[in-house]
């Protein structure tokens, strides 16, 4: 995704429109579904010139990156690890290498082709053999072993809450403090 992505531009315009104070209030009150509704749904409606699956995947990845930064959830994004491209790792590749039970790999699906999705999951399983620590974020429901979340307000809200709980359970940071 280039820096001039219409999705990224629309996302950050909408973040600015809603305002950091309002976003922090929603985060503090664990109103993740409402946050998705106020920020992402208008972007989905506004951006038309990108294929649907790619649009949803890029939006979910960009919004997650923004929210994890605001929530101080430690993560690495868009990295190459053991020659495998990863969308996001919580907390980082060092932890993934040291003890993969304490690390999540998040894969943002940007295609409707099941064979490509399955291929990517098999690549990820080479470095994260714990299926419960591979989270898939997709526009559609997928019938797979890994934890899956849809890019819609209720499921995406659950994803954020689950990520927050994972970080809390591993004592990775103070979750009630937000970036200023």
ZIZILIN-V824441 format. One record per residue. N is the residue number from 1. RES is the residue in one letter. PHI is phi in radians with two decimals (999 if undefined). NEAR is the number of other ideal C-beta (glycine too) atoms within 8 Angstrom. D_LAST is the distance of its C-alpha to the last C-alpha in Angstrom with 1 decimal. Layout:
N|RES|PHI|NEAR|D_LAST + N|RES|PHI|NEAR|D_LAST
//
This chain:
1|X|999|6|26.4 + 2|X|-1.41|4|26.2 + 3|X|-1.16|4|23.3 + 4|X|-1.72|6|25.2 + 5|X|-1.14|10|25.4 + 6|X|-1.09|9|26.0 + 7|X|-1.20|14|24.1 + 8|X|-1.07|12|21.0 + 9|X|-1.06|9|21.4 + 10|X|-1.14|12|22.1 + 11|X|-1.07|15|19.2 + 12|X|-1.26|8|16.5 + 13|X|-1.10|8|18.5 + 14|X|-1.25|12|18.4 + 15|X|-1.06|11|14.7 + 16|X|-1.12|7|14.4 + 17|X|-1.11|6|17.2 + 18|X|-1.19|9|15.9 + 19|X|1.66|7|12.5 + 20|X|-1.07|6|8.9 + 21|X|-1.07|6|9.7 + 22|X|-1.12|9|12.9 + 23|X|-1.08|13|11.8 + 24|X|-1.11|10|9.6 + 25|X|-1.08|8|12.8 + 26|X|-1.11|12|15.0 + 27|X|-1.14|14|13.3 + 28|X|-1.06|8|13.5 + 29|X|-1.64|6|17.1 + 30|X|0.94|6|18.0 + 31|X|-1.68|8|19.2 + 32|X|-1.18|13|19.0 + 33|X|-1.12|10|22.3 + 34|X|-1.13|9|21.2 + 35|X|-1.08|14|18.1 + 36|X|-1.06|14|20.6 + 37|X|-1.06|9|22.9 + 38|X|-1.37|11|20.7 + 39|X|-1.72|14|19.1 + 40|X|-1.43|14|21.7 + 41|X|-1.00|10|25.0 + 42|X|-1.11|10|24.9 + 43|X|-1.20|13|24.2 + 44|X|-1.01|10|27.2 + 45|X|-1.23|6|29.3 + 46|X|-1.33|7|28.4 + 47|X|-1.51|12|28.9 + 48|X|-1.97|4|32.6 + 49|X|-1.48|4|33.7 + 50|X|-2.11|10|32.6 + 51|X|-0.91|5|34.5 + 52|X|-0.95|8|33.3 + 53|X|-1.15|11|32.6 + 54|X|-1.14|10|30.9 + 55|X|-1.03|12|28.7 + 56|X|-1.09|13|27.7 + 57|X|-1.12|16|27.1 + 58|X|-1.15|15|25.0 + 59|X|-1.08|15|22.9 + 60|X|-1.07|13|22.4 + 61|X|-1.15|13|21.5 + 62|X|-1.15|13|19.0 + 63|X|-1.17|12|17.4 + 64|X|-1.08|14|17.4 + 65|X|-1.03|11|15.8 + 66|X|-1.06|10|12.9 + 67|X|-1.14|12|12.7 + 68|X|-1.10|14|13.2 + 69|X|-1.13|8|10.3 + 70|X|-1.13|11|8.0 + 71|X|-1.50|10|10.3 + 72|X|1.01|12|10.4 + 73|X|-1.50|13|14.1 + 74|X|-1.19|10|15.8 + 75|X|-2.76|11|17.9 + 76|X|-2.11|9|19.9 + 77|X|-2.19|8|20.8 + 78|X|0.90|6|24.1 + 79|X|-2.16|9|25.9 + 80|X|-1.89|6|29.6 + 81|X|-2.32|10|30.8 + 82|X|0.89|5|34.6 + 83|X|1.09|4|35.2 + 84|X|-2.07|10|33.5 + 85|X|-1.34|6|30.7 + 86|X|-2.04|13|27.9 + 87|X|-1.25|10|25.3 + 88|X|-2.76|15|22.8 + 89|X|-2.27|15|23.2 + 90|X|-2.00|15|21.3 + 91|X|-1.50|12|20.6 + 92|X|-2.95|11|22.5 + 93|X|-1.23|9|26.1 + 94|X|-1.07|6|26.8 + 95|X|-1.18|10|26.6 + 96|X|-1.02|13|28.5 + 97|X|-1.28|6|31.2 + 98|X|-1.29|6|31.3 + 99|X|-2.68|6|31.3 + 100|X|-1.18|11|30.9 + 101|X|-1.22|6|30.9 + 102|X|-1.78|8|27.4 + 103|X|-2.42|14|26.1 + 104|X|-1.88|10|25.8 + 105|X|-2.00|15|26.7 + 106|X|-1.95|12|25.5 + 107|X|-2.00|13|27.9 + 108|X|-1.67|12|27.1 + 109|X|-1.27|12|30.6 + 110|X|-2.19|8|31.3 + 111|X|-2.58|9|35.0 + 112|X|-1.75|7|37.6 + 113|X|-1.41|6|40.0 + 114|X|-1.05|7|40.4 + 115|X|-1.07|6|42.0 + 116|X|-1.18|8|39.0 + 117|X|-1.12|13|36.7 + 118|X|-1.08|9|39.1 + 119|X|-1.05|8|39.5 + 120|X|-1.12|9|35.7 + 121|X|-1.09|13|35.6 + 122|X|-1.11|8|38.6 + 123|X|-1.08|8|36.9 + 124|X|-1.08|13|33.9 + 125|X|-1.12|10|36.3 + 126|X|-1.17|7|37.7 + 127|X|-2.02|10|34.5 + 128|X|-2.31|11|33.3 + 129|X|-1.46|5|36.5 + 130|X|-1.62|8|34.8 + 131|X|-0.97|9|34.8 + 132|X|-1.23|6|32.4 + 133|X|-1.84|11|29.8 + 134|X|-2.03|15|30.2 + 135|X|-1.93|14|28.3 + 136|X|-1.94|15|29.4 + 137|X|-1.94|17|27.6 + 138|X|-2.47|14|30.2 + 139|X|-1.16|10|31.3 + 140|X|-1.94|6|34.4 + 141|X|-1.19|6|35.6 + 142|X|-2.14|10|36.8 + 143|X|-1.67|3|39.4 + 144|X|-2.39|8|38.4 + 145|X|-1.27|3|37.9 + 146|X|-1.29|10|34.2 + 147|X|-1.15|9|31.4 + 148|X|-2.18|11|31.0 + 149|X|-2.35|13|28.6 + 150|X|-1.61|11|29.3 + 151|X|-1.55|13|27.0 + 152|X|-2.64|7|27.3 + 153|X|-1.02|11|25.2 + 154|X|-1.20|7|26.8 + 155|X|-1.18|10|27.2 + 156|X|-1.16|17|23.8 + 157|X|-1.07|12|22.3 + 158|X|-1.13|10|24.5 + 159|X|-0.99|12|23.4 + 160|X|-1.12|12|19.7 + 161|X|-1.12|10|20.9 + 162|X|-1.12|11|23.3 + 163|X|-1.12|12|20.7 + 164|X|-1.06|11|18.6 + 165|X|-1.17|8|21.9 + 166|X|-1.06|10|23.0 + 167|X|-1.10|14|20.0 + 168|X|-1.10|9|20.4 + 169|X|-1.15|6|24.2 + 170|X|-1.70|8|23.8 + 171|X|0.92|4|21.5 + 172|X|-1.52|9|19.1 + 173|X|-2.93|8|15.8 + 174|X|-1.60|5|14.3 + 175|X|-1.44|10|13.7 + 176|X|-1.62|5|12.4 + 177|X|-1.89|6|9.1 + 178|X|-1.99|10|6.3 + 179|X|-1.05|5|3.8 + 180|X|-2.04|2|0.0
//
